[in-house]
Amino acid sequence: MMTFRTLPRRSLLSLTTGVSLILAGACFARPVMGHAASAGKHRTTKAVSKPGSQASAAVRPAAHPRKTSMEARGEEQIVVKSNVHRTPSGVTGRDVGGGLMKKQTSTVAVSTVTRDFIAAQSPASSSYELLRMVPGTNVAMSDPYNMQSGNFIVRGLNGDEIGFLMEGAPLNNVGTYVTLPSQYPDGDNIDSETLQPTTVDLTAPMIGAAGGLTSMTLRTPSDKFGGQVSATFGSYNTYRQSVRIDSGLIGNSGVKFYVGYSHLLGDNWRGPSSPYHRDHIDFKLQKDWGKIGTSKLVVSYTDYQLDMLTTPTLAQYRADGKNYNYSNKFTGTNPSYYKLHGEEAGTIIVSAPTNLNLLNNSLKIDITPYLYHSWGGFAYGSVLPNSGNAFYGNTPVSLDMSGVPSHGASTVVNVPTVFDIEHPGINTVVSWRKGINTLKAGYWFDYTRQTYETTYGGVSASGAPLSLLGSYSTNARLKNGTEYKSTDWLTTTYTHGLYLGDEIRAFNDRLLAEAGVKLVWIHRPGENYLPGPQSDVGQNAFQVTPQVGFRYQFTPEHQIFLSGNTAFRMPTANSMFNSYNGATGNLLIAGNNQQKNEFSISEEIGYRYTGKELMATVSFFNYNFTNRQISTAAIINGGSVNTFINAGGETGRGVDVEIGTRPWHHFRPYLSGEYLRVTTDNNLQVGNDYLPTAGKIAVRAPKWSASLGLNYDDGSLFGNVNLKYIDSQYSTFMDDQSLPAHTNVDLAVGYRFRSFSHLKQPELRLNIQNLAGSTYLSGSNSVTGAAHATRGIHGTMIAGSDPTYYLGAGRAFIGTFTVGF
């Protein structure tokens, strides 16, 4: 059953306005002629004829037609040929490495996964998981269906350092920089996903992405009416249904669109839980203006609810393994009951890019308005004294507990943190080409308004929250009727960016040289509504971030590239505000709006080989940070809250390699790997002393990682096996605790049947996640200074604290039936 909540009025208004503007353009557009017939994109059905007859030879195509060397080198150009098949899922069977590599000509390292890989993965794969095989990635997922939180690390840099774009719209939370892949488009509708490690495009509407940039492109609507339906059944009582319908070209308007819907329902793979659900809609409309350009409207909507999983310490993992979970029984006094640890949220993402080519393509204008709006919250269990004595900020108060039932010596409460994030903006880039020069200039404006509130709500006799995200009637209140809160703040962030760059293409495009600079102004006022020394606070920043890059193509097969880039980011929004212990009033985290901005410099040099049968890339990189901001999780009043540590300087060096082949007897192998060494350059301040961390290996930076993929596809029978190895990695700055190395193997096998009637290539597929069924730690949820008590450089004995970890997802069998029409 669809359980969509009502869209906020401002999101709905933005969506309907964008649709109206683009559809209105169709009324005066010139007819678009010469659209490629989609029939040529699909594999033709074999004709029934006698063996060896001319009719048989003329009609029956090869499962994967062999291309000439010239076609192979130009494979990435969009050229429709009748002898190249494409399944309803978008698979061609030709992409290098089974869809894990693509021809690149950039001045920086780039990895791209295409439909040939994406379509063979589990239908519930997230944008994190789709990139798990490319070099330098360390993906920490905690459940087979990607509903739970996880992490995405690139070259030892945490997921909050990676920028995410969907059709030009930024997806990172501007206040905390974190990303939530369960809220992003379905893999069914993603055409490709690209990763640029430790570099960001000059004109990308993004800050704080020193770890790199990930860009998602959704599939283009089909020229003809049609669609696809799929049904998935899997382990842990999971099932998923999805449908996508393409409108085809609407008359001679040049307009076409599709809409896709999916519903996912299941149980957590470990521990007690209520069934989780996720409802999702993807929509893409495209208006072609002939030679002038294209306008698009892309909308992605998600609504989900789940019970969260535990993140154990190393000792808890060793003692209980996958059995370390929230309690399945409510005793009246235990806040660890699983129904008190839930999450419910909704997100709408809108991007409306327009790309115009004017004056014989000498002038290009790219305009991308966007909107990201997310609302909802997460909750955990805690206790309040029956006496009602507590602290409101740093002020002692007596609570009115009449709406909060007590079931024991203390009152177990549901503690939801509710958020609302409104994030519209617009990015405009103008390019002027004259001879070998292309001058680029642009302006980016971004506005973000976000609120966070943490309240304390009642729990029923069975342990269920009276309201998961809280309500006034069931929340604890002060005697004057004010809701009792431990967090209550608002921030607004205004970002202005200017771009200026120049690009030179010489020697018949063999040489590409580019340089540019981005100037960014940020103003962030904040209001804290809790009692205490803070009320109106703010942060301001101005930063210049230059970048330069070169690429030289010696021959059609050989090229080298090198680049230098800079990046920065402000401290997080919540770092401005104090956090207090609700029971004692003690200060837990001191707010500081004078923290220094993080700044990074990165360099890279690499070589690419693009041959008829093989493609390879090797890149050497170096980066250096000052005021490095490390994401971790702090326990605030019993709940886990994202916070950051200023780790000072950090230096990283390494090499990435990836190799893939074109089809050889229907096989397409792929290999990637990374060597990485990242060190902490400064001692870490703790209170009035310092931990001796200078020279230590940095957290979340495995020395070795490797991927091995093997794909087989003869047009009917297909399958792939993907292996990922991650070396051990430290989870404390003192290097006194680490999570062990681990290897994970995923398998997929399937068969495509012949089309019949109006049904196109029915397909059966089985995915097996974690083939070996191993229990392992996939990554660190929180990092600490030291796991054991350590003497600081000034003689203070600094207490240790345990990091927490994500437990890797258990084995899951996922069967999917898909058919086009």
N, C-alpha and C positions, 0 to 999 in steps of 0.2 A: 504494500500500500504506500502511495506517495504521502509523505508527511511534511511537505514544505511549509515552513512558516511564512507569514506575510512579509513581503519585501518591504524594507523601509522606503518611505515616500521619496526621499531624495535619490535613492538608487533607481527606483522605478521611473522617475522623471527623466534621469539621465539616459536610461536605456531607451525609453520610448522616443525621446527627442532625437537620439542618434539614428534610430530606425527611420524616422520620418524624413530626416535630412537626406539620407542616402537614397531612399526610395523615391523621394521627390526628384532627385537628379536623373532618374530613369526617364522622366517625362520629356526632357528636352535633349536626351542623348542621341547621337547618331547611331544607326543600326551597326552592330559589330558583325563584320563578315569574316568568314574563313575560320571559324572555330574548329579545332580538330575533332573529328568524329571519335567518340569514346569507344566505338566498337573496335577500333584498332588497338585499344589499350588492353583488351581482354583476350585471353587465349581462346582460339576458335575451337569448336567441337569437331572431332574427327568424323569425316564422312564415312558412310558405310559403302565399301566398294571391294572389288576383288583384290587380293594381294598382288602387288606389283603392277597394278594398272596405272595408267597415266593420271586418272582421276584421283587415285589414292595419293600419288606423289605430289599432285598439285595442291590438294586440299589439306593434307595432314601436316601440321607444323611440328618441328622438334619441340620437346618439352621445354628446353632452354636454348633458343637458337644461338649458334655461334656467331659472334661478331667479328668483323675485320679489326685489325689493329687500330685503324683510324677511329672506328666507332668506339673501341674500348677506351681510347684516350679521351674521347669526348663524351663519355658516358654520363657525366653529371649534367650536361645540357639537356633541357627539356625538348626532346625530339620524339615525336610520335611515329613509330614504324609498325607496319602491320605484322611483322614477324617477331615483335617483342610482346610477350603476354604480360598481363597484369591481372592478378586475382581481385575479387571484390574487396579483399583486405589490403590491397595495394602492394602485394609482393610481386617482384619481377624475377627473382631467382638469379639476378645478374650482379647485384651489388657486392663490392669487395668485402671479403671476410664475413660473408653472411649478413651484411648490413651494418658492420661495425667500423667500416672505413669508407671514406669518400675523398675524391680528388680535392686537394686544397692548394690555393695559390696565395694565401695571406702572408703577411710579414711576421705573424706570430704562430705558435703551435695551436692547432685546432683539431678536435676530434668530433666526429658526427656519427650518430646512429640513425639509420633509415628504417623504412617500413619493413624491409626484409628481416631485420632483427626484431623490431618492435612487435610485429604481428605474430611472432612465434613465442612471445613471452606470455606469462599469466595475464589474463585480462585485467586483473587488479594491480598490475605493476605501476609503481609511482614514477615520477620524473627522476627521483633519486636512483631507483633501482635500474632504470633503463640505461644509466651511464656507469653501472658498476664494473663493466669490463674494460673501459678505456683507461689508458695509463694515468697513474697518479691518483685515482679515486679510491677512497676507502669508505664504503657505504655500510653504516651500522643500522640495520633494520631489526625490528623486534617482533614482527608478526608476519605470517605468510601473505596477508592480504593488504598490508601497508596502511592499515587504519591507525596504528599506534605511532607514537613519536619515534624518531630515530635521528640519525646524523649523517651528514654528507661532507666528507673531508677531502680536500684536494691539495696535494703536495704538502701535507702536514698542516694545512690551514682549515679551520673549522667552518661548518656550514654557514654560520652567520657572516663569514667573510666572502661568501660566494653570492654574486648577484644573479637573480632569476628574472628572465623576461618571457612574457607570452605575447607574441605578435607585437612586440615593441612596448608592452605595458609592464612596468616594474612590479614585482610581486613581493619583495621583501618588506617586512614590517619596518617602517621608517624609525620607530622608536627603539626597537631592540635588534633589528636587522635579521631576525630569525625568519625561516621559511617553513611552510606547512604543506608538504607535497600532497597530502590527502585531499587538499582543497583545489588542486590544479586539474587541468583537462584530463579526460580519460585517454588511456593509451590507444583505444580504438580510433581516436580522432587526431592523434599526433602524427604528423607526416615525418618530422625529423626533430632531433634534439642535438644541439651543438654545445660543446664545452671549450672555452678558451682559458686554460689554467694560468693564473696569476697575471692576466691582462684583461682590460676592458676597452671596448671600442670608444674612441674619442667622443662620439655623438650619442652614446648610450645614456638614457636617463637614469643614472645610477651613481651612488657614492658608497663608500664603505665596502667595496668589492675587491679588496686586494688579492683575494684568493682566486679570482677569475669570474667569468661570466658564462651563464648557461642561458641558451635561447631556445624556446619551443616554437615551432611553426605547425599550425594545424593544417590538415589536408585541405586542398582546394575543392570547392563544390564541383560536382560533375556537370558536364554539359547536358546530359540526358537524365530524365527522371529515373529513379531507382533507389536502392538502399541496401541495408544489411541488417540481419537479425541474428542474435546469438543468445545462447543459454549456457550457463556454467553451473556445475555442481562440484563441490569439493569437500575436503576434510573439514571437520569441526562444524558440521551442519551448515555449511556455507553454500549459498546459491546467489547467482547474479544473472540478471537479464538485461539486455541492451537492444536498442533499435536505433537505426539512423535512416533518415529519409532525405534524399536529394530532390530538389525541385526541378533540376534541369534548367536550361535557359528559358526565361520567361519571355516568349515572343521574340521581338527584335530589340528588346530593351537593354541587352547586355547584362542583365541581372540574373544571378543564380544563387541558391543558398542551400544549406542543409541544417537539420536539427537532429541531435542525438540525445537519447535519454538512457540512463542506466540506473539500476537498483541493486544494491548489494546488501545481503543480510547474512549474519552468521554469529558464531560464538567465538570468544577468545580461545586461542590454542592452548592456553594453560590457565589454571586457576578458575574460580567461579566467576560467572558473569551473566548479565542479562544479554539477550541478542543485540548486537550492534547493528546499525543500519547506515547506509549512505545513499542518498539520492543525488543524481547529478544530471545537468543539462549542458551540452555544448551546442553553440549556434554560430554559424559563419555565413555571412552574406557578402558577395563580391559583385561589384559593378565595374565592368570594363568600359573604358572611354576610348577604345580604339588605340591609336598610336599615342594618344595623350597620356594615358596612365590608367591607374586602377584605384578604386576606393573599396574598403572592406569594413565590415562591422563584425566583430568577434565578441561573443558573450559566453562566459563559463560560470555556471551557478552550482553550488554545492551546499547540501544540508546533511549533517551527520550527528550521530549520538553513539557513545560507547562507554564501557567501563574500562578504566585505565589498568595497565599492568605495573607490577612492582619493578623497581630498579635496584637490585641487591648490591650490597658491598661484596668484596671478594670473600670475606669470611662467611657471609650468608650464602653465597653461591657454592662455596666448597662444602658447606654443611648440608644444604637442601637442594642444590641444583635447580631444576625447573619447578620444584615443589615449593619454592619460596614465593608465596602468593598472599594476596589479601585474604582475610578470613571469610569462610562461607557461612558463618553462624554469628548472629548478633546476640551478645550476652547482656546488653543494656549498658555496658561500661567500656566496650572496645571500639575505639574510633577506626580500627583497621578493617571493619566490615566492608566488603567489596562494594556494596551499593552506595557507600559514602565517598567513592573515588570515581567520579564520572566526568564526562566532557560532552558538551553539546554546543554546536556552532553552525553558522552559515556564512557563506562568502559569495559575492558576485564580483566578477572581473569583466571589464568592458574595455575593448581597444578598438579604435576606429581610424586605422591608418589610411592616408591618401598619398599616393606616389604619382607625381606629375612630371612628364618629360616634355619640355618646351624648346622652341627655337632649334629644331633639328637635334634634339637631345643635348644641346649645349648647356641648357639650364634645367636643373632638376630641383624639385621642391618636395620634401617629405614632411608631412604633418601628421602627428599621432596624438590625438586626445585620448585620455584613458581614465578609468575609474577602478579603484580597488576598494571594496567595502566589506568588512568582516565584522561579525557580531556574535555574541554567545559567551561561553565561559567554561571553566573547569572547576571541580570541587574536590575537597578532601575532608576527612573526618578529623575532629579535634574535640576537646572538652572545655567546658566552662564550669567554674565552681557553682554549686547550688546557691551559695550565698549571694551571687550576683556581683561580687566585688571584682572589678577588672580595671584596666587602663584603656582610656580612649586617647590614642596617641601617647603623650607622656602625662596625661591627666587622669588621676584616679576617679572612678565613677562607680555608681551603683546601678546595676542593670534591672530593667523590668523583664523578668523571665516568664511572664504569664503565657506568652505564645510559644514557649519552648518547653515541651514536655521533658520531665526528668525520669530516668529509668534506673537510677542507682545513686551511689554516694556523690557522684559528679554528673554533670549533664553533658551527654554526648551531642555534639552539634555538627551540622553540615556547613562547611565553610566554602562558599563559592566565590571565585574571583570572576567578575563579569566585565567584559570589555566591549568597546565599540570603536572601530577604526574606520574613518572616512578618508580616502586618499585619492583625490582627483589630480589631474595634471595635464600638461600638454608639452610636446616636444616637437620643435620645428628645425629642420636642417635645409639649407639652400646650398646647392653645388653649382659652380660655374666652370665649364670646361673650355679651355682655349689652348689649342695646340697640344703640347705634352703635359700641360698643367691643369689641375683641377683644384680650384679654391673652394673650401667648405667653411660655412659660417652657420651658427645656429643659436637658438635660445631655448632654454628649458625652464618651465615653472612647475613647481610641485607644492601641493598643500596637503598637510595631514593633520587631522584632528583625532585624538584618541583619549578615551577615558578608561580608567580602571577603578573598580570598586570591589572590596572584599567585605562580605557581611557574614553573620552567624545565624543559621536557620535551624528550625526544629527538626526532630527525627521521630518517626512513628515508633510504636512498640515493636514493630517487626524490623526496625533498623533502616527503613527506607526514608530518604529525605522527604519532608513535606513539600518541598519545592527544590529541585536540583540546583537551579540557579538563583534561588531565593525569592522571597516576596515580602512585602511590608508586614502582612498579617501573620507570617510565620517566623519572622526574624526577631532576634533579641534587640531590645531598644533601650535607650536611656529613659530616665524617669520623665523627661520632658517630651517623650515620644519620638525623638530622633533615632534613626537606625544606628545600631552599634556597628562600627566599621574599623578594620585595621589597615585598610588602604582606601584612599579616596582622592584621586588626582586627575587633572586634565592637562594635556599639553597640546599645543598647536605648533606645527613646524612649517616654516616658509622657506622654500629652497629656490634660488635663482641660479641658473647655470648659463654661461656663455662659452661657445666653442669657436675656435678659429684654427683651421688647418690647411695644409697644402699637400697635394699629391702629384708626383711626377712619374709618368710612364714613358720610357725611352727604349731605343733599340728594338723597335717592333714589339713593345710590351714585355721584353725580356727583363728589363729593370723596372722595379717599382720602389720608389722612395717616398715616404710620407712622414710628416711631422705636424704636430699640433699641440694646442694648449687648451685646457678647460679651466675656467675661472668659476668658482662656486661660492655663493654667499648663503649662509643659513642663519635664520633667526628662530629661536625656539623658546617662547614664553611658557611658563608652567604655573599651575595653581594647585596647592595642596590644601585640602579642606579639613584635615585633621588638626587638632590642637598641637602646638609645638612651636619651635623657633622659626619654622619655615611657613610661608604662605605664598607670596608671589616670588618666583625664582625664574631664572632664564639661562639660556646658553646661546652663544653667538660664535660664528666661525666664518673665516674667509680663507680660501686656499687656492693656490695655483698648482695645477697638476699637468706638467708637460709630458709628451711621449713622442717617440721616434721609432721608425721601422724601415727595414730594407728587405727586398727579395730579388734574387737574380736567378733567371732561368737559363742555365747553360745550354741545355738541349731540351727537347720535349720531355725527356725522362728525368733529368737531373736539375735540382734547384737547391739553393741555400737561402736561409732567412735569418734575420737577427732583429732584435727590438729592445727598447728600453722604455719602461713605463713607471708612472708614479700613481699613488692612490692615497686617500685619507678618509677618516671618518670621525665624527664627533662621538663622545661618550653617549651611552644609551639614555633615553629619556628618564627612566626610573632611577638613574644614578643621582638625580638632583634631589631626591626626597629621602628623608629619614624613614627607617622601619623600626618599629618598637615591638617588644614582647607584650602581648595582650594581657598576660597574667601578672607580670612584674613591672611593666613600664620601662624596662631596660632597653637601651638602644642596641639594636641588632646590626643595622647597617647605617652608617652615617652618610647622609646626602652631601654631595659636593658638586656644585655647578661650575667649579673652577678647574676641573680636570683637563689635562692636555689632550689634544687630538692625536689619534694614531696616524702615523705617516709611514709609507712604505715606498721603496725603490726596488724594481725588479729588472733583470736583464736575462736575455735568452738568445741562444744561437742554435740553429738546427739545419738539418739536411733532409730533403725529401726525394724519394725515387718513385716514379710513376711509370711502370712498364706495362707491357701487353698482358702479362699474366700475374704480376706481383706488384704490390705497393708497400712502401716502407717509409717510416719517419723516425728520426732520432733527434732529440732536443736536449741541450744542456742549459740549466737555469740556475740563477742565483737571486736571492731576495734578502732584503734587510729591512727590519721594522724598528721604529722608535715608538715608545709608549704603546706597546703591543697589548691589545685588549683581548683577554681570553674569556670565552663564554663558559660559565659553569652554572650549577644549580645550588641555591642556598635554601636551607630549611627555615622558613619564616612562620612562626606560630603553628608548627606542625605540618606545613605544606611546602612543596618544592617550588621555588620561584627563580626564574632566570636572572642572573646577575653577572657581573664582569670583574675580572682582576686585571689591574695594570701590571703586566709582567716586564715592563721596561723594554730593552732591546732584544731582538731575535734575528738570527741569521740562518737561512736555509739554502742548501745547494744540492743538486742532484741531476739525474739524467733520466729521460723518458724514452721508451722505444715501443713502436708498434709495427706489426707486419701482418699483411693480409693478402690473400690471393683471390683472383677471379675463379669462376667455376672450373674445376678439373675433374672430369668424370662425375659431375654434379656435387663434388665436395668443395667446400670453401673454408679452409682453416684460418685461424686468427690467433695472434700472439702479442701480448703487450706486457711491459714490465717497468718498474721504477726502482732506482737506487736513490735514497734520500738521507740526508744528514742535516738536522735542524738543531741548533743550540740556543740556549738562553744566555744572553750576553750580560745580564745584570743580576745582582742579588735581589731577592724578592722581599719587599717590605711587609712586615707583619707587626702591627702595633708600632712600638717605638724601637723595634729591632729589625734585623734582616736575616732571612734564611740564606745560607751560602749556596745559591743556585747558579752563580755565574759559571759558564762552561758546561753545565749539565745538558743532557739531551732533552729537547723540548717535549711537552706532552703531545699525545695524539700524532706522533710522527714515526710510523714504522720504517725501519731501515730498508726493508725489501717488500715489494708487492709484485704480484704477477697474475696474469689472466691467460687462459687458454680456451679457445672456443673452436668447435668443429661443427660446421653446418652441412647438411645434405638436403638437396631439393631437386627432384627430377620432374617437377610439375604436378605429380600426383602424390607420391610418398615423400615426406619431408621430416626433418628432425634436427635437433642440435643439442649439444652438451656444452655447458659453460662451467669452467672451473676458476675459482678465485682464491688466491693465497694472500693473506695479510700477516706480516711478521708481528712479533710482540711489540707493544708500544707502552710507553710510560703514561701513568695517570696522575703522577705527583711531580711537582717541580724539583723535588729533591731526588727523584729517580729511585725512591725506596718502595714503589709498588708499580706493577705493570699488569696488563691483561695479556694472557698467553697468545701466541700465534694460532691462527686457525685457517682451515681450508674448507670451502663450501662448494658443492657441486649441484647444479640444477640441470634437469633433463627435460626435453620436449620431443614428442613424436606425434605425427599426425598423417592424415590422408585426405586428399581432395578428390571428390567424385566428379564425374562428368556433369555438365549442365544438362538440365532437362526442363521442358516447358518454359516457365518464366523464372525458374530457380537457377541461379548461377553458382556453379562449383560448390555444392555443399561440402563442408569440411568438418572432420572430427579431429580433435587435438587433446593430448594428455600432457600436462605439465606436472613435473615432480620437483617441488622445492625442497632443498636440503636432502638430496638423494640418500645420503648415508644415515640420516636421522640423528646426527650428532648433536650433543648439547654443548654449547660454547658461548663465550661472551663476545658479542659483535662490536662493542665499542664502549667508550666511557660517557656516561651521562653527566657526571660532575667530576671535576678535577680539584685537587687540593695542593697546598704548599708541601705538606709532608704527611705520610701515613702514620709515622711514629714521632714521638717527642724528640725534638732536635734543638741543640743549643745554637742560638743565634750568634752572629759575629760580634755582638756586644755583650755576650754572656748570658742573655736571657734564655731560660728553657721554654721553648715554644711548643705548645701542645700539638699533637698530631690529630688528624681527622681522616676518616676513610672516604675515598672516592666511591661513587656508585656507577653501575654499569648497565648497559642494555644486554639482555639475554637474547641470543640469536634465535630466530624463528625455528620452530620444530618442523619436522617433515610434513608435507602436505601434498595430497594428490588432487589435481584440479582438472576436471574434464570439461571440454567446451565444444559445443556444436554451433557452427556458423554457416549462414547461407546468404547469398546476395540475391537481389531481385531487380 
